[in-house]
Each structure stands twice: as structure tokens, then as C-alpha cells.
Amino acid sequence: HRAGPAADVYALGAILYELLAGRPPFGPEPTAKTLYRVLTEPPPRLPAGTPRDLETVALKCLEKHPDRRYP
């Protein structure tokens, strides 16, 4: 697979998630474990009180399947 716009959308979602939660969606385990979690687990819920629209945008950007992210 080649990296493209879907990878950029994922990265922006990870940045937004970290801004909202104060921590990245996955980590800080060693690299292999973090990569495994990125591929297999949904991101943890954002903190209570996070605006629903921002949560929706962040989680849509972090969808596992690139076709389910924003174009």
C-alpha cells in the first residue's frame, strides 16, 4: 500500500485526539505493541465533556479502514 491522503487524515485525527484528550490515542508502549494496537484496537473514548462534534471528527479520522475516513 502507498501512503496518501487517507494517511494524512489519520495523522490529523491523531493530532486532534491528542489535543482533546491530552494524550495520544495509542502508546506509549514500545513501537511494535503500539503499531499492533493501531491496527487492531479502536482508540479509547475521549474524556467526558468533549464536544460531540469534535469527538465525531477525531474518531472518523482514526477509522481503521481508509475508505471510512474523510476523503
Protein Blocks (a to p, Z undefined) as FASTA:
>chain_A
ZZdfklmmmmmmmmmmmmmnopafbdjddfklmmmmmmmpccddddehiafklmmmmmmm
mpmblklmcZZ
